[in-house]
Amino acid sequence: MITTRQQQAKSKHRGHSLLKRLLGISIFYKVLFANSFIIFVGATGGTWLATHLHSSPYATPMSLVGFIAAGWLISIVLNYLLLQIAFRPLTHLGRVMRRVQAGERSLRAPLTGIDSQADQLAGAFNMVLEALDDASRQRASQIINAQEQERQRIARELHDETSQVLTSLLISLAVLEESIDSPEARERIADTRALAHSTLRAIRTLSIDLRPSALDDLGLLPALRWYVKEYQKKCAIEVDFRASGLKERLPSEMETALYRIVQECLTNTARHANAKKVSVALKESGDAVNATIIDDGDGFDYDALLKNPGQERGLGLAGMQERAVLLGGTLNISTKPGKGTTVKVSIPLAYARQSSSLENEELTVQ
């Protein structure tokens, strides 16, 4: 009994293997063999009917006409079925190409393992898509890094040059105020000093918003704590900031990405959400760093917003998504009108460290 089942299984496997080999023949030979078979049958049958015409009860003019018509119909049907089977992988590849062209850039053409030529085309198409994705990621990474470097340069210039000039101006105004006896002139100088003080504070705030020195010198947590403290003063929104598991500094790119994502979330909350409370949680869990930002604001229609890329908020959300994806991470936004907003970010440590080391190697080579 067992032997019989084993034999049946082996014969079934041989049948599948033979069918796979037949289907694996190239399209050219499939069409050639099928049409050769049809021509052979038609020529053989037609010749027999023509030579036995009037000498056999089956070989009549009507039977010859019927044979020709039947052969023509069978030829069309067989060719149609054969070409459908033969070109199915190419048809499917064409559908995948159209979907990729429509915007589904993550889609890949499947390899059938049946038609080697179609699999070659699908493999080449997938390689081109991978190369384009790699080039896009590298270009986006270079743009973001260039932006951060320019932010850092401008912030340093504002801090080192413009702030020092304003500080010198304040000192000069103070000396001038002491040397003047006219109450009206002293009052005007005091107003000018107040304006210079306000300008100096605005420039320092702008410098820190562009690129906080604490992020480069001390790391992510001190920079976020300082930002949250200043944010609560300016926006009058309560922020509950918590961090756990972060025992050492993260790679520079990862710290910058997380800082900018949290900054963008809090900025959007202050501008659009009408929220009273925001919670920010950072946690390192073994192989990844997770950030969760939750507000109790108005919420919004996320899908509808992304369809209008001209809006500032839509661009900000797209930038957050791009920063996370460039480091191999994910960013998910859960929101509904009137239900608040939750942003969850997860960035793998291994990918971020690998990206950081590759960037350092490139800088060393340059």
Secondary structure, 3 states (H helix, E strand, C coil): CHHHHHHHHHHHHHHHHHHHHHHCCCHHHHHHHHHHHHHHHHHHHHHHHHHCCCCCCCCCHHHHHHHHHHHHHHHHHHHHHHHHHHHHHHHHHHHHHHHHHCCCCCCCCCCCCCCHHHHHHHHHHHHHHHHHHHHHHHHHHHHHHHHHHHHHHHHHHHHHHHHHHHHHHHHHHHHHHHHCCCHHHHHHHHHHHHHHHHHHHHHHHHHHHHCCHHHHHCCHHHHHHHHHHHHHHHHCCEEEEEEECCCCCCCHHHHHHHHHHHHHHHHHHHHHHCCCEEEEEEEECCCEEEEEEEECCCCCCHHHHHCCCCCHHHHHHHHHHHHHHHCCCEEEEEECCCCCEEEEEEEEHHHHHHHHHHHHHHHHHC
